[in-house]
Amino acid sequence: MKENLLIKGLLAKYEGWHREDAKQQKLLKAIWNGHVVAEAPQQELVHRDGNWYFPPESIDRSFLRPLLSYPFGKKQLHFDVGKAKKWHKDEAWTYPYPVAKSAKAVNRNIHNYVAFGCHCHVEKVET
């Protein structure tokens, strides 16, 4: 009987810690002109070369317009970021094909993850 109470007490403490950890997770948002272009928990993002790469499912693609020319060949795909008549050229990019060197460096394959330039600021929000 005492063992059951002890186990229940430990489980309750563990569940409390788990909830506290969940509360302290950081959500990152890429914001352009007051609009959220991408949003994901920090642990789902990749930080490489000073840029945050957002997973493809976290991107609001209505703010992206693919560039017709490829400044870096076909290794990177670049996008304008904007809406209606206001666009910032070459403001986001992705690697449409797996890049072994990057995958090894960050221990994750970042193909199709999207990073943003200086007109989209990334902010951390406590959840």
C-alpha positions in Angstrom: 0.0 0.0 0.0 2.8 2.4 0.9 4.6 1.4 -2.2 1.6 2.4 -4.3 1.4 5.8 -2.6 5.1 6.3 -3.2 4.9 5.4 -6.8 1.8 7.6 -7.3 3.7 10.5 -5.7 6.8 10.0 -7.9 4.6 9.8 -11.0 2.8 13.0 -10.0 6.2 14.7 -9.6 7.4 13.4 -13.0 4.2 14.6 -14.7 4.6 18.0 -13.1 8.2 18.3 -14.3 7.1 17.2 -17.8 4.4 19.9 -17.8 7.0 22.5 -16.6 9.4 21.5 -19.4 6.5 21.7 -21.9 5.6 25.2 -20.7 9.2 26.4 -21.1 9.5 25.3 -24.8 10.3 28.1 -27.2 8.3 28.7 -30.2 10.1 30.5 -33.0 8.3 32.7 -35.6 9.7 34.2 -38.8 7.9 37.5 -39.2 7.7 39.7 -42.3 6.0 43.1 -42.2 4.0 42.0 -39.1 2.8 38.7 -40.7 3.9 35.3 -39.4 5.5 33.5 -42.3 6.7 30.5 -40.4 6.2 29.1 -36.9 7.5 26.0 -35.2 8.9 24.8 -31.8 12.6 25.5 -31.6 13.5 21.8 -31.3 12.1 21.2 -34.8 14.3 23.9 -36.4 17.9 23.7 -37.4 20.3 26.5 -36.7 23.1 26.6 -39.3 25.5 29.4 -40.3 23.6 32.0 -38.3 20.2 31.1 -39.8 17.2 29.3 -38.5 15.8 26.7 -40.9 12.1 26.1 -40.5 10.6 22.7 -41.4 8.5 22.7 -44.6 5.2 22.1 -42.9 5.6 25.2 -40.7 5.8 27.6 -43.6 2.9 29.7 -44.8 3.6 29.4 -48.5 1.2 32.2 -49.5 4.0 34.6 -48.5 6.6 32.9 -50.8 7.1 33.4 -54.6 9.7 31.3 -56.2 12.5 33.1 -58.2 12.7 32.1 -61.8 16.5 32.4 -61.9 18.7 30.3 -59.6 21.6 32.4 -58.2 23.4 29.4 -56.8 22.6 26.8 -59.5 20.0 24.2 -58.6 21.6 23.5 -55.2 19.4 26.2 -53.6 15.9 27.3 -54.5 15.3 31.0 -53.6 12.0 32.9 -52.9 10.7 36.4 -52.7 8.8 37.0 -49.5 5.8 39.3 -49.5 2.1 39.8 -50.3 0.1 41.6 -53.0 2.3 44.4 -54.3 5.0 44.4 -51.6 7.8 41.8 -52.1 11.3 41.5 -50.9 13.5 39.8 -53.5 15.6 36.7 -52.7 14.5 36.8 -49.0 14.2 33.0 -48.4 15.9 29.9 -49.6 15.8 26.1 -49.3 17.8 23.1 -50.4 15.4 21.1 -52.6 17.7 18.1 -52.6 19.4 16.4 -49.6 22.8 17.9 -48.8 25.1 15.3 -47.2 27.6 17.9 -45.8 24.8 19.9 -44.0 23.1 16.8 -42.8 26.3 15.6 -41.2 27.0 19.0 -39.6 23.6 19.4 -38.0 22.8 15.7 -37.6 19.6 16.1 -39.6 18.7 16.4 -43.2 17.6 19.9 -43.9 16.4 19.6 -47.5 13.2 21.5 -48.0 13.7 23.4 -44.7 13.4 27.2 -45.3 15.6 30.0 -44.0 14.9 33.7 -44.2 17.0 36.8 -44.9 17.2 40.1 -43.1 13.7 41.4 -43.9 12.1 38.5 -41.9 13.1 38.6 -38.3 12.9 35.5 -36.2 11.7 35.9 -32.6 11.4 33.4 -29.8 8.1 33.2 -27.9 7.8 31.3 -24.6 4.8 28.9 -24.7 
